[in-house]
Amino acid sequence: MVKKVLSAVALASVFAAAPAMAQTGGFTGPGATQVGTVAQLKTLPDDAHLILKGNIVRNVQGDKYEFKDATGSVELEIDRKYWNGQNVKPENTVKLIVEVDKDLLKTEYEVDAPVEVLK
């Protein structure tokens, strides 16, 4: 009985520590998501990710938005869940993690993480 209780306590402590360990950093070498520009985004292959910094200048329609940086503009899809209750104006600089989604006929760009307003 004592063994079972000790095993349960040990397992509980491992699971309690797991969320903290998951937030301690990540890989930053080759193949990691890098900071780039709209011009670079447009040259990437399917399923690639890029971090963009710039401005969301307007809502095109629904969850489609126009994003602009010094190299150009692109239409992005931003799902409601990634706004995190924030109100973002065109003059706010934001950081977005964007995924490239290519198929035979078109290329789309989807925000893949919460919108981060930069100060």
Secondary structure, DSSP 8 states (H G I E B T S, - for coil): -HHHHHHHHHHHHHHHHHHHHHTS----STTS-EEE-HHHHTT--TT-EEEEEEEEEEEEETTEEEEEETTEEEEEE--GGGSTT----TTS-EEEEEEEEE-SS-EEEEE-S--EE--
